[in-house]
């Protein structure tokens, strides 16, 4: 799923740093849970939304791909004296998706939104928004899921059916519903063509 980028947040203070920066309770996020979080300005304007996934060395943040490089740079500005590193990990890791009967079980995941676990040098997790959206895997570029992966077209179709616009707007940061609706209609037309 090349629409998504990845930020690696590592270091002794990674948890506390993200807890102070993001809208979700990262301080109490268990290592076997993924969560959705927003990153806002001091005035509360949403800059980006991330899936936050605990990883062996810290956390992975999964924004839209176009937000990864500037997000890493901007998050790094707030490190101050924190023992934390923020890096764009998009080049070394790949995001994949798996749907359908048995996909979660084959990955050793329960049917529970946000459930996560380590797998083959990476992490797999159930979409934290709803379990029906399937599983995602973040693995090194040279590794693949141990089951047939979902095509990007199938992922987009399932996202449409579940009314999740994130994969549709990706690099276009939607301001209101009109861009989302236009992207939805464009993608439906592409899938039906």
N, C-alpha and C positions, 0 to 999 in steps of 0.2 A: 504494500500500500504506500506508494511513493508520494502520496499527498501529505504524509506526516513526517515531521522532523523529530529529532530527539535531543534533549539537553541532559547531560549528565551532571548531577550535583553531588559532589563527594566531599569528604573531609569530616573531621570530628564534630563540627558544628552544623553539618548539613541539615539535620532535622530541625533544630532551633531556628536556623536561618530561613528555611522554607515556611516554617510555622509563622514567622514574623512577616513574611512577604505575601503569602497566599491566603485565600479566603476560607480554606478548609482547615480542620484541626489536624495538622500534620504531626504535632507533638505526640498525639495519641493514636496515630495511624499504625496498626499492627503490620508486621512484615509480610503477612499473607493477605493483605488487602490493597486494592488500588482505589483511587478516589478521583473525583472531578473537583478542580479548584480553579478559582479565578485569580488574576493578578491585577490589582487596581492601582490607580494613582492615589496620592494622599487625599484627594477630593472625592475618591470613590468611583472614578470613571474606569470602566473595564478596559484594560490594555490587551489582555489575552486570557483564554481559558486553556487549561492543561489537564490532561490525564496525568496523575501523579502515581508512579509505580515504584514501590520499594525494590531496590536492587541490592545485590551483595555488597557493593562498594558505596552505597548511598541511595540516591533516588534517580529515576529517569522521569523527565517531564516530556509529554508528547503533545506539542503544539502543531499547528499547521506548518508545513515545511518552510514556507516563506517567513515565518516568525522565528525560526530557530536561530539563525545567525544574529539578528538584532536583539532577540530575547536574551541570548547568552551574554552579549555585550552589555546590555542594560542591567540585567540581574547582577552581573559582576561589579557594576558600579556601587552596589549597595552592600558589598561584602564588609567594608571597613576593616575591623580587626577580627572578624570571624575567620575561623580556620575552615574555609570552604573554597572549593574550586567549582566554577561553572564553565562547562565546555559544550560546544555543539558536537554531538556524537552521531549525527545523521549519516556521515560517510562510513562509519565502521559497523553500524547496526542496521538491521532491516526490520520493518514492521510487517507482519503477515496477519491474515485473518482466517478463522475456521468457523464454519456454521454447520447446521444440520444435525440430524439424529446421531447421537453418539460422539460428536466432536468434542464436547466438554469432557466426557468420560474417558475418551482416548487420550486426552491430555492430562488426566488425573485431576480434573477440576470439578468441584460440585456445581450444581445449577444454582448459583448464588452470585448475584451481581457484585462485582468487585473482588471476588476470590482470586488469589494470585499464588504462584509458586515458582521456584527456580526451575529451569530446564535447560540442559545442554549449553551452559555458558551464558544464558540469558534468562528471561522470565516470560511466563505465560500468565494471562489473567482473563477473567470474565469481564466483559464490558461493565463498568461500574454504573452506567445509567440504567441498564436492564439486561438480564441474562439472555433474553431472546435475541439480543444483538450479537450473540456468539462470543468467541474468544479471540484474543489478539496475542501475538507472540512477538517479542523483541529478542532477536537472536543475532549473533555475529553474521555478517554478510555471507560467509561460506557455509552456514548451517541452514537447514530447512526444517519445517514442521514435520514430525513423524507421522503425517497423514496427508491426504490430498489437500492442498491449499485452496482457498476460495479465490476466484478470479476477481480483479478489481471491478469488473462490470457487475458481478454477482453481489459484491460488497455494496456497491452503490445502489443497486436495486433493493437489497434488504434494508439499507439505510432509508431509502425513500418510503418503503412500506412501514417502517417503524417511526416515521416522521422525525428523523434525526438529520438536520440539515448540515451538520459540520463537514461531512465529506464532500458536500456539494459546493460549499463556498470557499473552502481552502484558502487560496491565495487572495481571494476577494473578501476583504473584511466587511461583512454585511453591516449596514447601519439601518436597522429597521427590517420590515418583512418583505419589501419589494424585491431586493436583490435575492433573497432566499427563494421567493416564489419564482422569479425568473430562472434561477439556477435549477430549481425543481422541474419546471416545464422543459427547459433545455435538455436535462438529463433523461426525462421520461421520453422525449422525442428521440433522443439518441438510442435509448434502449429498445424502443419499439421499431426503429428503422431497420 
